Amino acid sequence: MIASARGFADYFDGVRRRTVGFFRAIPAERIDWAPKAGEYTCGDIVRHVTATERMFVGAVVDGRWQYGGHDRALAPTREAALADLDAVHAECGARLRALGDAALADTRPALEQGAAPVRAWRLLLAMVEHEVHHRSQLASYLTWMGLEAPDIFGLGVEDVERLTASTAGRTA
């Protein structure tokens, strides 16, 4: 269970920083690229993550669901989409930091009508899982474009193998 709204907001700042690293890896001229017709474009993913952060935080803070959409007209360029993402994240972070910790244990309506109410802290966890899902989706897109996705924590698997071998007294 998440016990501190401020602590969660600080944690989510790190999640977002790592996500933005993936978003910045999108070549500006490929913001409208999608693997096939009917799939999200790279820009759609950025705009969708923006809209859903506002949606999840609105559900937690206000107790109501509202999805603003991810239409291209909202932020047609990579830089516009990233600027909107940053602005919404700052707004949502401030709202979460102002939320009393006790509210995290309160229930909120489920997104689907008729479903059981959900504790606010679970919605925040769902927001993280949702973002990580789309970060992974974008990592696949980058690979399909012939690009390399960023390392999640600045280390590649080769670095992890080398570091774990050296801590175990072995050399890689």
Backbone as a printed PyTorch tensor [residue, N CA C, xyz], in Angstrom:
tensor([[[  0.8300,  -1.1800,   0.0000],
         [  0.0000,   0.0000,   0.0000],
         [  0.8740,   1.2430,   0.0000]],

        [[  0.4500,   2.2390,  -0.7160],
         [  1.1270,   3.5290,  -0.7040],
         [  0.5800,   4.3060,   0.4820]],

        [[  1.4660,   4.8000,   1.3490],
         [  1.0220,   5.4840,   2.5610],
         [  1.2090,   6.9950,   2.5020]],

        [[  2.0000,   7.4930,   1.5530],
         [  2.3010,   8.9270,   1.4810],
         [  2.0840,   9.4390,   0.0660]],

        [[  1.1860,  10.4080,  -0.0550],
         [  0.9250,  11.0010,  -1.3740],
         [  2.1700,  11.7300,  -1.8790]],

        [[  2.8400,  12.4540,  -1.0020],
         [  4.0630,  13.1660,  -1.3840],
         [  5.1540,  12.1690,  -1.7740]],

        [[  5.2960,  11.1080,  -0.9990],
         [  6.2890,  10.0840,  -1.3130],
         [  6.0130,   9.4350,  -2.6610]],

        [[  4.7420,   9.1570,  -2.9520],
         [  4.4110,   8.5940,  -4.2530],
         [  4.7550,   9.5800,  -5.3600]],

        [[  4.3980,  10.8610,  -5.1850],
         [  4.6770,  11.8630,  -6.2190],
         [  6.1720,  11.9530,  -6.4940]],

        [[  6.9780,  11.8890,  -5.4410],
         [  8.4400,  11.9100,  -5.6220],
         [  8.9050,  10.6730,  -6.3880]],

        [[  8.3790,   9.5100,  -6.0190],
         [  8.7040,   8.2690,  -6.7260],
         [  8.2990,   8.3600,  -8.2020]],

        [[  7.0860,   8.8600,  -8.4560],
         [  6.5910,   8.9250,  -9.8280],
         [  7.4090,   9.9020, -10.6700]],

        [[  8.0080,  10.9110, -10.0480],
         [  8.9140,  11.7970, -10.7890],
         [ 10.0350,  10.9800, -11.4370]],

        [[ 10.5610,   9.9910, -10.7110],
         [ 11.6230,   9.1350, -11.2640],
         [ 11.1150,   8.2620, -12.3930]],

        [[  9.9200,   7.6990, -12.2210],
         [  9.3200,   6.8990, -13.2970],
         [  9.1890,   7.7690, -14.5420]],

        [[  8.6810,   8.9800, -14.3690],
         [  8.4820,   9.8720, -15.5110],
         [  9.8000,  10.2700, -16.1570]],

        [[ 10.8250,  10.5210, -15.3550],
         [ 12.1380,  10.8640, -15.9230],
         [ 12.6180,   9.7640, -16.8570]],

        [[ 12.4550,   8.5190, -16.4330],
         [ 12.8850,   7.4010, -17.2770],
         [ 12.0190,   7.2970, -18.5330]],

        [[ 10.7300,   7.5300, -18.4010],
         [  9.8370,   7.5140, -19.5590],
         [ 10.2120,   8.6060, -20.5400]],

        [[ 10.4980,   9.7940, -20.0430],
         [ 10.8650,  10.9140, -20.9230],
         [ 12.1360,  10.5860, -21.7050]],

        [[ 13.0530,   9.8320, -21.1150],
         [ 14.2460,   9.4080, -21.8590],
         [ 13.8720,   8.6250, -23.1050]],

        [[ 12.8600,   7.7860, -22.9950],
         [ 12.3700,   7.0300, -24.1540],
         [ 11.6770,   7.9630, -25.1400]],

        [[ 10.8700,   8.8780, -24.6300],
         [ 10.1510,   9.8100, -25.5090],
         [ 11.1300,  10.7000, -26.2630]],

        [[ 12.2020,  11.1210, -25.6120],
         [ 13.1970,  11.9760, -26.2850],
         [ 13.9810,  11.2000, -27.3560]],

        [[ 13.9720,   9.8810, -27.2620],
         [ 14.6590,   9.0590, -28.2710],
         [ 13.8810,   8.9890, -29.5830]],

        [[ 12.6430,   9.4430, -29.5820],
         [ 11.8530,   9.4650, -30.8240],
         [ 12.4310,  10.5600, -31.7220]],

        [[ 12.8690,  10.2280, -32.9110],
         [ 13.3170,  11.2960, -33.8150],
         [ 12.1390,  12.2460, -34.0870]],

        [[ 12.4040,  13.5350, -34.0100],
         [ 11.3360,  14.5380, -34.1680],
         [ 10.5380,  14.3220, -35.4490]],

        [[ 11.2230,  13.9230, -36.5060],
         [ 10.5400,  13.7350, -37.7960],
         [  9.7390,  12.4280, -37.8600]],

        [[  9.8400,  11.5910, -36.8180],
         [  9.1080,  10.3100, -36.8010],
         [  8.0130,  10.2840, -35.7380]],

        [[  7.6250,  11.4500, -35.2570],
         [  6.6130,  11.5260, -34.2060],
         [  5.2870,  10.9170, -34.6570]],

        [[  5.0110,  10.9350, -35.9500],
         [  3.7610,  10.3790, -36.4590],
         [  3.9090,   8.9520, -36.9760]],

        [[  5.0430,   8.3050, -36.6830],
         [  5.2890,   6.9350, -37.1350],
         [  4.5000,   5.9520, -36.2770]],

        [[  3.9470,   4.9540, -36.9390],
         [  3.2840,   3.8260, -36.2730],
         [  3.7010,   2.5600, -37.0060]],

        [[  3.7270,   1.4130, -36.3150],
         [  4.1660,   0.1830, -36.9650],
         [  3.2230,  -0.2880, -38.0660]],

        [[  1.9470,   0.0810, -37.9610],
         [  0.9870,  -0.2360, -39.0190],
         [ -0.2370,   0.6510, -38.8340]],

        [[ -1.0440,   0.7140, -39.8360],
         [ -2.2520,   1.5370, -39.7800],
         [ -3.1410,   1.0780, -38.6300]],

        [[ -3.7060,   2.0330, -37.9300],
         [ -4.6070,   1.7210, -36.8360],
         [ -3.9400,   1.6250, -35.4790]],

        [[ -2.6110,   1.5840, -35.4440],
         [ -1.8840,   1.5450, -34.1660],
         [ -1.5710,   2.9740, -33.7260]],

        [[ -1.3310,   3.1390, -32.4280],
         [ -0.8870,   4.4410, -31.9330],
         [  0.3840,   4.8500, -32.6640]],

        [[  0.5040,   6.1330, -32.9450],
         [  1.7760,   6.6740, -33.4210],
         [  2.6410,   6.9500, -32.1960]],

        [[  3.9020,   7.2710, -32.4310],
         [  4.7770,   7.6510, -31.3140],
         [  4.1780,   8.8430, -30.5730]],

        [[  3.7060,   9.8300, -31.3250],
         [  3.0910,  11.0010, -30.7030],
         [  1.8360,  10.6590, -29.9340]],

        [[  1.0350,   9.7330, -30.4680],
         [ -0.1620,   9.2980, -29.7450],
         [  0.2070,   8.7340, -28.3760]],

        [[  1.2990,   7.9870, -28.3180],
         [  1.7220,   7.3980, -27.0440],
         [  2.0630,   8.5020, -26.0460]],

        [[  2.8300,   9.4960, -26.4830],
         [  3.1950,  10.5980, -25.5790],
         [  1.9370,  11.3270, -25.1120]],

        [[  1.0700,  11.6650, -26.0570],
         [ -0.1560,  12.4020, -25.6960],
         [ -1.0810,  11.5560, -24.8220]],

        [[ -1.1280,  10.2420, -25.0600],
         [ -1.9690,   9.3480, -24.2670],
         [ -1.4480,   9.2650, -22.8280]],

        [[ -0.1510,   9.1400, -22.6490],
         [  0.4270,   9.0980, -21.3020],
         [  0.1140,  10.4120, -20.5760]],

        [[  0.1740,  11.5130, -21.2840],
         [ -0.1720,  12.8100, -20.7000],
         [ -1.6210,  12.8190, -20.2380]],

        [[ -2.5160,  12.4240, -21.1260],
         [ -3.9530,  12.4500, -20.8060],
         [ -4.3010,  11.4980, -19.6810]],

        [[ -3.6440,  10.3540, -19.6410],
         [ -4.0060,   9.3800, -18.6080],
         [ -3.4310,   9.7470, -17.2470]],

        [[ -2.3120,  10.4560, -17.2150],
         [ -1.8340,  10.9380, -15.9100],
         [ -2.8810,  11.8730, -15.3120]],

        [[ -3.3600,  12.7990, -16.1160],
         [ -4.3970,  13.7230, -15.6480],
         [ -5.6530,  12.9350, -15.2370]],

        [[ -6.0030,  11.9050, -16.0020],
         [ -7.1840,  11.1020, -15.7080],
         [ -7.0420,  10.3620, -14.3670]],

        [[ -5.9220,   9.6610, -14.1820],
         [ -5.7230,   8.9060, -12.9440],
         [ -5.6540,   9.8400, -11.7280]],

        [[ -4.9210,  10.9300, -11.8520],
         [ -4.8150,  11.8580, -10.7230],
         [ -6.1720,  12.4960, -10.4390]],

        [[ -6.9500,  12.7890, -11.4710],
         [ -8.2990,  13.3020, -11.2680],
         [ -9.1750,  12.3060, -10.5450]],

        [[ -9.0380,  11.0340, -10.8790],
         [ -9.8220,  10.0020, -10.1980],
         [ -9.4220,   9.9060,  -8.7240]],

        [[ -8.1310,  10.0230,  -8.4420],
         [ -7.6470,   9.9390,  -7.0640],
         [ -8.0330,  11.1860,  -6.2650]],

        [[ -7.7910,  12.3590,  -6.8160],
         [ -7.9940,  13.6060,  -6.0720],
         [ -9.4620,  14.0260,  -6.0560]],

        [[-10.1230,  13.9410,  -7.2050],
         [-11.4990,  14.4400,  -7.3280],
         [-12.5590,  13.3450,  -7.2840]],

        [[-12.1430,  12.0880,  -7.4340],
         [-13.0920,  10.9820,  -7.4210],
         [-13.8950,  10.8580,  -8.7020]],

        [[-13.3670,  11.4100,  -9.7970],
         [-14.0820,  11.2670, -11.0710],
         [-13.0950,  11.0210, -12.2120]],

        [[-13.5660,  10.2560, -13.1760],
         [-12.7600,   9.8740, -14.3370],
         [-13.0650,  10.8110, -15.4970]],

        [[-12.0140,  11.3140, -16.1370],
         [-12.1880,  12.1350, -17.3280],
         [-10.9410,  11.9800, -18.1970]],

        [[-11.1630,  11.5060, -19.4160],
         [-10.0520,  11.3100, -20.3560],
         [-10.1010,  12.4130, -21.4000]],

        [[ -9.0300,  13.1860, -21.5010],
         [ -8.9850,  14.3190, -22.4150],
         [ -8.5990,  13.9800, -23.8400]],

        [[ -8.1960,  12.7650, -24.0830],
         [ -7.8600,  12.3450, -25.4370],
         [ -6.3990,  12.5450, -25.7960]],

        [[ -6.0500,  12.0110, -26.9530],
         [ -4.6550,  12.0730, -27.4210],
         [ -4.5760,  12.4910, -28.8890]],

        [[ -5.5540,  13.2580, -29.3210],
         [ -5.5970,  13.6970, -30.7100],
         [ -4.3340,  14.4830, -31.0850]],

        [[ -3.8530,  14.2780, -32.2860],
         [ -2.6360,  14.9320, -32.7700],
         [ -2.7000,  16.4440, -32.6390]],

        [[ -3.8720,  17.0330, -32.8290],
         [ -4.0000,  18.4930, -32.7740],
         [ -3.6410,  19.0550, -31.3930]],

        [[ -3.7070,  18.2420, -30.3590],
         [ -3.3830,  18.7080, -29.0080],
         [ -1.9140,  19.0820, -28.8690]],

        [[ -1.0380,  18.3770, -29.5630],
         [  0.4090,  18.6190, -29.4970],
         [  1.0330,  17.8990, -30.6920]],

        [[  1.0740,  18.5550, -31.8530],
         [  1.4420,  17.8540, -33.0890],
         [  2.9290,  17.5170, -33.2710]],

        [[  3.8070,  18.1780, -32.5190],
         [  5.2370,  17.9150, -32.6730],
         [  5.7760,  17.2090, -31.4280]],

        [[  6.9490,  16.6310, -31.5660],
         [  7.5580,  15.9780, -30.4030],
         [  7.7740,  16.9850, -29.2800]],

        [[  8.2930,  18.1440, -29.6300],
         [  8.5670,  19.1390, -28.5880],
         [  7.2940,  19.6500, -27.9360]],

        [[  6.2370,  19.8420, -28.7160],
         [  4.9550,  20.2860, -28.1380],
         [  4.3860,  19.2010, -27.2240]],

        [[  4.4860,  17.9620, -27.6570],
         [  3.9710,  16.8560, -26.8370],
         [  4.7600,  16.7350, -25.5340]],

        [[  6.0850,  16.8890, -25.6090],
         [  6.9090,  16.8070, -24.3980],
         [  6.6570,  17.9880, -23.4710]],

        [[  6.4410,  19.1720, -24.0320],
         [  6.1360,  20.3430, -23.2030],
         [  4.8030,  20.1510, -22.4810]],

        [[  3.8140,  19.6190, -23.1980],
         [  2.5140,  19.3560, -22.5820],
         [  2.6520,  18.2890, -21.4940]],

        [[  3.4150,  17.2400, -21.7710],
         [  3.6640,  16.1880, -20.7890],
         [  4.2790,  16.7790, -19.5170]],

        [[  5.2860,  17.6150, -19.6780],
         [  5.9370,  18.2320, -18.5120],
         [  4.9720,  19.1060, -17.7210]],

        [[  4.1760,  19.9040, -18.4220],
         [  3.2320,  20.8010, -17.7430],
         [  2.1730,  20.0120, -16.9700]],

        [[  1.6260,  18.9840, -17.5960],
         [  0.6100,  18.1660, -16.9270],
         [  1.2190,  17.4240, -15.7460]],

        [[  2.4380,  16.9240, -15.9120],
         [  3.0920,  16.2130, -14.8070],
         [  3.3120,  17.1520, -13.6160]],

        [[  3.7340,  18.3790, -13.8820],
         [  3.9260,  19.3480, -12.7910],
         [  2.5980,  19.6350, -12.0910]],

        [[  1.5580,  19.8290, -12.8720],
         [  0.2230,  20.0820, -12.3130],
         [ -0.2470,  18.8980, -11.4630]],

        [[ -0.1140,  17.7000, -11.9950],
         [ -0.5680,  16.5080, -11.2820],
         [  0.2750,  16.2460, -10.0420]],

        [[  1.5700,  16.4650, -10.1460],
         [  2.4410,  16.2900,  -8.9860],
         [  2.0550,  17.2310,  -7.8550]],

        [[  1.7430,  18.4680,  -8.1910],
         [  1.3200,  19.4370,  -7.1790],
         [ -0.0010,  19.0070,  -6.5380]],

        [[ -0.9070,  18.4930,  -7.3440],
         [ -2.1930,  18.0300,  -6.8020],
         [ -1.9900,  16.8500,  -5.8570]],

        [[ -1.1170,  15.9210,  -6.2260],
         [ -0.8620,  14.7730,  -5.3550],
         [ -0.1530,  15.1960,  -4.0750]],

        [[  0.7990,  16.1020,  -4.1730],
         [  1.5390,  16.5370,  -2.9910],
         [  0.6310,  17.2880,  -2.0100]],

        [[ -0.4480,  17.8720,  -2.5130],
         [ -1.4090,  18.5800,  -1.6530],
         [ -2.4580,  17.6440,  -1.0550]],

        [[ -2.5010,  16.4200,  -1.5320],
         [ -3.4910,  15.4500,  -1.0740],
         [ -3.0890,  14.9130,   0.2920]],

        [[ -4.0170,  14.8430,   1.1900],
         [ -3.7370,  14.2500,   2.5020],
         [ -3.4910,  12.7560,   2.3660]],

        [[ -2.5730,  12.2580,   3.1570],
         [ -2.2220,  10.8400,   3.0770],
         [ -3.4060,   9.9140,   3.3570]],

        [[ -4.2930,  10.3280,   4.2310],
         [ -5.4470,   9.4920,   4.5750],
         [ -6.3280,   9.2340,   3.3560]],

        [[ -6.3330,  10.1550,   2.3970],
         [ -7.1620,   9.9960,   1.1960],
         [ -6.7400,   8.7930,   0.3660]],

        [[ -5.5130,   8.3560,   0.5110],
         [ -5.0310,   7.2170,  -0.2730],
         [ -5.7750,   5.9310,   0.0670]],

        [[ -6.2770,   5.8300,   1.2750],
         [ -7.0180,   4.6340,   1.6810],
         [ -8.5010,   4.7320,   1.3460]],

        [[ -8.9540,   5.9060,   0.9480],
         [-10.3620,   6.0800,   0.5830],
         [-10.6480,   5.3880,  -0.7450]],

        [[-11.9080,   5.0100,  -0.9380],
         [-12.2790,   4.3860,  -2.2060],
         [-12.7100,   5.4440,  -3.2020]],

        [[-12.5140,   5.1060,  -4.4480],
         [-12.9190,   5.9390,  -5.5770],
         [-13.7500,   5.0610,  -6.4980]],

        [[-14.6200,   5.6770,  -7.2800],
         [-15.3970,   4.8650,  -8.2240],
         [-14.4700,   4.1680,  -9.2160]],

        [[-14.8270,   2.9480,  -9.5720],
         [-14.0820,   2.2330, -10.6130],
         [-14.3900,   2.8840, -11.9560]],

        [[-13.5140,   2.6900, -12.8960],
         [-13.7270,   3.2500, -14.2290],
         [-14.9650,   2.6400, -14.8850]],

        [[-15.1370,   1.3490, -14.7340],
         [-16.2970,   0.6790, -15.3300],
         [-17.4970,   0.7830, -14.3960]],

        [[-18.5900,   1.2210, -14.9660],
         [-19.8130,   1.3510, -14.1860],
         [-20.2330,  -0.0130, -13.6280]],

        [[-20.6130,  -0.0420, -12.3640],
         [-21.0460,  -1.2770, -11.7270],
         [-19.9250,  -2.0720, -11.0940]],

        [[-18.6700,  -1.7350, -11.3860],
         [-17.5390,  -2.4410, -10.7710],
         [-17.3390,  -1.9250,  -9.3390]],

        [[-16.7050,  -2.7150,  -8.5350],
         [-16.4630,  -2.3460,  -7.1390],
         [-15.5560,  -1.1240,  -7.0510]],

        [[-15.7910,  -0.2550,  -6.0740],
         [-14.9000,   0.9050,  -5.8710],
         [-13.4660,   0.4310,  -5.6130]],

        [[-12.5300,   1.3260,  -5.8510],
         [-11.1020,   1.0070,  -5.7690],
         [-10.4440,   1.9880,  -4.8080]],

        [[ -9.5270,   1.4970,  -3.9970],
         [ -8.7690,   2.3960,  -3.1180],
         [ -7.8940,   3.3130,  -3.9740]],

        [[ -7.7750,   4.5460,  -3.5260],
         [ -7.0300,   5.5570,  -4.2940],
         [ -5.5960,   5.1230,  -4.5630]],

        [[ -4.9390,   4.5160,  -3.5770],
         [ -3.5460,   4.1240,  -3.7830],
         [ -3.4090,   3.0860,  -4.8910]],

        [[ -4.4150,   2.2370,  -5.0760],
         [ -4.3660,   1.2490,  -6.1600],
         [ -4.4410,   1.9190,  -7.5250]],

        [[ -5.1740,   3.0160,  -7.6060],
         [ -5.2380,   3.7570,  -8.8680],
         [ -3.8760,   4.3500,  -9.2160]],

        [[ -3.1490,   4.7970,  -8.2020],
         [ -1.8070,   5.3250,  -8.4610],
         [ -0.8760,   4.2260,  -8.9610]],

        [[ -0.9930,   3.0280,  -8.3900],
         [ -0.1860,   1.9080,  -8.8940],
         [ -0.5690,   1.5710, -10.3330]],

        [[ -1.8680,   1.6250, -10.6310],
         [ -2.3210,   1.3500, -11.9990],
         [ -1.7460,   2.3800, -12.9630]],

        [[ -1.6360,   3.6310, -12.5190],
         [ -1.0600,   4.6780, -13.3670],
         [  0.3950,   4.3510, -13.7110]],

        [[  1.1380,   3.8660, -12.7270],
         [  2.5380,   3.4870, -12.9830],
         [  2.5910,   2.3300, -13.9800]],

        [[  1.8040,   1.2880, -13.7450],
         [  1.8010,   0.1370, -14.6570],
         [  1.4210,   0.5580, -16.0690]],

        [[  0.4490,   1.4440, -16.1820],
         [  0.0080,   1.9300, -17.4810],
         [  1.1510,   2.6340, -18.1970]],

        [[  1.8530,   3.4970, -17.4810],
         [  2.9610,   4.2320, -18.0970],
         [  4.0760,   3.2930, -18.5330]],

        [[  4.4160,   2.3330, -17.6870],
         [  5.4790,   1.3890, -18.0280],
         [  5.0790,   0.5640, -19.2500]],

        [[  3.8110,   0.1880, -19.3370],
         [  3.3120,  -0.5330, -20.5120],
         [  3.5810,   0.2770, -21.7880]],

        [[  3.2330,   1.5500, -21.7780],
         [  3.4220,   2.3620, -22.9860],
         [  4.8920,   2.6940, -23.2330]],

        [[  5.6950,   2.7650, -22.1810],
         [  7.1350,   2.9490, -22.3720],
         [  7.6970,   1.7340, -23.1020]],

        [[  7.2530,   0.5570, -22.7130],
         [  7.7010,  -0.6710, -23.3790],
         [  7.2130,  -0.7290, -24.8240]],

        [[  5.9850,  -0.2930, -25.0380],
         [  5.4510,  -0.2220, -26.3990],
         [  6.3510,   0.6640, -27.2610]],

        [[  6.7320,   1.8180, -26.7270],
         [  7.5880,   2.7250, -27.4860],
         [  8.9770,   2.1200, -27.7000]],

        [[  9.4780,   1.3560, -26.7320],
         [ 10.7700,   0.6940, -26.9230],
         [ 10.7090,  -0.2350, -28.1310]],

        [[  9.5960,  -0.9360, -28.2860],
         [  9.4160,  -1.7930, -29.4690],
         [  9.3770,  -0.9520, -30.7360]],

        [[  8.6700,   0.1490, -30.6960],
         [  8.5910,   1.0280, -31.8660],
         [  9.9970,   1.4800, -32.2790]],

        [[ 10.7870,   1.9090, -31.3030],
         [ 12.1440,   2.3800, -31.6130],
         [ 12.9560,   1.2720, -32.2720]],

        [[ 12.8180,   0.0510, -31.7620],
         [ 13.5230,  -1.0890, -32.3450],
         [ 13.0720,  -1.3180, -33.7770]],

        [[ 11.7660,  -1.2620, -34.0200],
         [ 11.2450,  -1.4520, -35.3730],
         [ 11.7050,  -0.3560, -36.3250]],

        [[ 12.0120,   0.8230, -35.7800],
         [ 12.5350,   1.9170, -36.6080],
         [ 14.0310,   1.7680, -36.8580]],

        [[ 14.6400,   0.7610, -36.2440],
         [ 16.0750,   0.5530, -36.4110],
         [ 16.8980,   1.3530, -35.4210]],

        [[ 16.2700,   1.8280, -34.3570],
         [ 16.9540,   2.6150, -33.3390],
         [ 17.1040,   1.7800, -32.0740]],

        [[ 17.9830,   2.2180, -31.2110],
         [ 18.1680,   1.5240, -29.9480],
         [ 17.4130,   2.2670, -28.8600]],

        [[ 16.6130,   1.5430, -28.1040],
         [ 15.8960,   2.1520, -26.9840],
         [ 16.8980,   2.4560, -25.8660]],

        [[ 16.6500,   3.5080, -25.0950],
         [ 17.5560,   3.8200, -23.9810],
         [ 17.5640,   2.7010, -22.9470]],

        [[ 18.6640,   2.5980, -22.2100],
         [ 18.7160,   1.6910, -21.0770],
         [ 17.8990,   2.3140, -19.9580]],

        [[ 17.1270,   1.5160, -19.2730],
         [ 16.1720,   2.0340, -18.3020],
         [ 16.8490,   2.7640, -17.1390]],

        [[ 17.9410,   2.2430, -16.6100],
         [ 18.6260,   2.8900, -15.5020],
         [ 20.0430,   3.3100, -15.8850]],

        [[ 20.3000,   3.4440, -17.1900],
         [ 21.6160,   3.8450, -17.6490],
         [ 22.5990,   2.6950, -17.7710]],

        [[ 22.1290,   1.4860, -17.5090],
         [ 22.9850,   0.3080, -17.6200],
         [ 22.3660,  -0.6780, -18.5990]],

        [[ 23.1920,  -1.2080, -19.4810],
         [ 22.7410,  -2.2790, -20.3650],
         [ 22.9390,  -3.6160, -19.6720]],

        [[ 22.4030,  -4.6700, -20.2570],
         [ 22.5230,  -5.9970, -19.6480],
         [ 23.9890,  -6.4000, -19.5190]],

        [[ 24.8200,  -5.9720, -20.4700],
         [ 26.2450,  -6.2990, -20.3950],
         [ 26.8750,  -5.6750, -19.1550]],

        [[ 26.4690,  -4.4190, -18.8500],
         [ 26.9760,  -3.7500, -17.6480],
         [ 26.5400,  -4.4920, -16.3860]],

        [[ 25.2770,  -4.9220, -16.3560],
         [ 24.7580,  -5.6400, -15.1910],
         [ 25.5140,  -6.9530, -15.0110]],

        [[ 25.7570,  -7.6730, -16.1030],
         [ 26.5050,  -8.9260, -16.0110],
         [ 27.9060,  -8.6910, -15.4590]],

        [[ 28.5600,  -7.6470, -15.9720],
         [ 29.9170,  -7.3350, -15.5180],
         [ 29.9190,  -6.9310, -14.0480]],

        [[ 28.9860,  -6.0950, -13.6400],
         [ 28.9460,  -5.6170, -12.2590],
         [ 28.5740,  -6.7190, -11.2770]],

        [[ 27.6160,  -7.5630, -11.6610],
         [ 27.2420,  -8.6530, -10.7480],
         [ 28.3620,  -9.6910, -10.6540]],

        [[ 29.0830,  -9.9010, -11.7290],
         [ 30.2150, -10.8430, -11.6900],
         [ 31.3000, -10.3080, -10.7780]],

        [[ 31.5670,  -9.0070, -10.8300],
         [ 32.6430,  -8.4450, -10.0020],
         [ 32.2470,  -8.4230,  -8.5360]],

        [[ 30.9700,  -8.2420,  -8.2110],
         [ 30.5530,  -8.2550,  -6.8090],
         [ 30.5570,  -9.6660,  -6.2370]],

        [[ 30.5030, -10.6440,  -7.1090],
         [ 30.5580, -12.0430,  -6.6630],
         [ 31.9930, -12.5710,  -6.6430]],

        [[ 32.9610, -11.6690,  -6.8890],
         [ 34.3690, -12.0590,  -6.8530],
         [ 34.8680, -12.6600,  -8.1570]],

        [[ 34.0340, -12.5710,  -9.1930],
         [ 34.4250, -13.1010, -10.4950],
         [ 34.7510, -11.9380, -11.4290]],

        [[ 35.3760, -12.2270, -12.5110],
         [ 35.5780, -11.2230, -13.5350],
         [ 34.7720, -11.6130, -14.7620]],

        [[ 34.2810, -10.6010, -15.4540],
         [ 33.4800, -10.8930, -16.6420],
         [ 34.3340, -10.9960, -17.8690]]])
